[in-house]
Amino acid sequence: MEGPIVRHVERRARRLRDMIESLDVDEIALTRLDRGEAYVQARNNCLQCASVGECLHWLESNSQEESAPVFCPNRGLFIKCRKPIA
């Protein structure tokens, strides 16, 4: 039986994944940063984020900006772990 908390966590995890992909974040670098603590913090930031509407709109608009949007609490981590431009 799936409850509202499980659905909430799954939606937020999906948004985190979508944001990582949209911003071309190096997932290996993110998961290794601070021995995994940076990823844990990113996940927690996403779970507690108050900018859900802005995030959904940004993701749906397929924005391919140079960096994460200002409203994103993971902006600094995403910038730090962005894949190098080839």
N, C-alpha and C positions, 0 to 999 in steps of 0.2 A: 504494500500500500504506500503510495507516494503522497506525501503531505506538502503543504505550502512552503515549508522551509526547504525541503529538498528541491522543489521546483525553483525557488528563489536562488539557491546556491548554483544550480545547474545553469540558469539564465546568466548569472553573473560570470560564471566560469566561461561560458560561451562568448560573452562580450570581451572578456580579457583575451581569449584566444583570437578573436576577430581583430582586436586592436593591435595585438602583437603582429599578426599577419599584415594588416594594413600599413603598419609603420615600418615593416621590414626589420623587426627587432631580431637580433641573434639570440635565439632561445637558449642555446648552450651557454653563451656568455651570461645571460640573465639568470639561469639556474645555478651557475657556478659562483656568481658574485656573492661575496660574503658567506661562502659555504652554504649556499641555498637560502640564506635568510632574506636576501633581496626579493626572491621569487615569492616567498611566504608573505613578505610585506606587500608585494604587488597584489597578490591574491586577496589579502585582507583589506587593502585599500579599495579594491574593486567591490568586495562584498559590502562595504560600508559607505560607498560613494553616494553622494546626494545628487549627482548630476546625471541621473539615468536618462532622462529625456534628451539632454544635450548629447550624450554619448550615442544613443540610438540614432538620433538625427545625423550626427557626424558619420557614423558607420554606414548608414543607409545612403548618404550622399556620395559614397565612394571617394571621399576626400583622399587625395594622395599628396598631402602636405609634406613639407620637409621635416616636421617634428610633430610630436603629439600636441593635441589641442590644449590650450591654456587651462581649461576646466579640469583636465584629467589629473587625479592625484598621483598617478604613476609617470607623469611626464618626464621627470628627471631621470628615472630609471630607464625609461624607453630611449631617451636621448643617449644616455651613457652606453646602452647595449645595442645601439643600432648597427646593422651590418655595414661594413665599409663600402663605399661606392666604388664599383669596379671600373 
